[in-house]
Amino acid sequence: MRFALSRVGYAALVMFLASLVTFFALRIAPGSVTSSLLNPTTTTPELVAALEESLGLNDPVLVQYGRFMGKLLTGDMGNSIVSRVPVADIIAHSAGYTIVLALAAFALAFGIGVSAGVVAAITKDSTLDRAIRTASSFFLAVPNFVLALVLILIFGVGLHVLPVSGAASWQSLILPAVALAAEPAALTTRVTRTAFLEQRNMEFVRTLRARGVAEQRINWRHVLRNSLSSIISLGAVQIRNLLGYALIIEVIFRWPGLGYQLVQSILTRDYTVAQVLAILLAFVVVLASALGDAALRLADPRVRLGGTVS
């Protein structure tokens, strides 16, 4: 119960801070939403003033913030200032794209990372182990936006085998998912290898071998299972990172998810959309962290009992 209450309080604090930072940062940033709504060739100071008055932008900032939060707490997300579309509809349309991209990248990162890490540990100091470690070091060093551009140049511009923007078909998911998954896959490989080797040196492994248990059974059933706490802890962190990096990847590949919508709303000063999306993404990050901690408690009894994981 105490764990749940602390998580709820932490989530409320993070979302409150996200709302504050987004709201006031948008107000002090150069530019105005009026430039997105009015024709620059026919705009006059009177038209700008009238539009700002109708949108409530002339009220004190604290009054605007209180009005926004009051509506949000009652479930009213408001409408986009630019498109006049309800923000709830924008979220409903874009959330699925972000979820699909994040799940695809997560599956790639941990499917490849855990498998490669185990293989590298089992074949320690072999040519294969060195190749896996070299590849993981390379992908850890290359920023995902650089990798995204390289993938576009190779598979989109050069070979013309994969689409490089939009979400017209499942092929459109391949390049953004790979670009998003590369760094967490490399990190997962390293963490899995290290945790696996630590567990293989434990006393219980020698005991299982002395009992005649097959090496393959020891590795995949016992050693890997005892390595899960480190992998799950990393997974919770990587979910947060994936959501942050997804914003960059969605913009590069014009993937119509929440991150792309957030960037577009900031560029057009669509205050309502930007504020709600920032709070929503903060909530998703906190939720992912809480789920990761809960999964770790289920996987490692020492955490459930209040102990520490070495």
Buried (B, 14 or more C-beta within 10 A) or exposed (E): EEEEEEBEEEBEEBBEEBBEEBBBEBBEEEEBBBEBBBEEEEBEEEBBEEBBEEBEBEBEEEEBBEEBBEEBEEEEBBBBBBBEEBBBEBBEBBBBBBEBBBEBBBEBBBEBBBBBBBBBBBBEEEEBBEEBBEBBEEBBEBEBBEBBBEBBEEBBEEEEEBBBBEBEEEEBBBBBBBBBBBBBBBBBBBBBBBBBBBBBEEEEBEEBEEEEBEEEEBBEEBBBEBBBBBBBBBBBBBBBBBBEBBBBBBBBBEBBBBBBBBBBBBEBBBBBBBBBBBBBBBBBBBEBBBBBBBBBBEBBEEBEEEEEEE
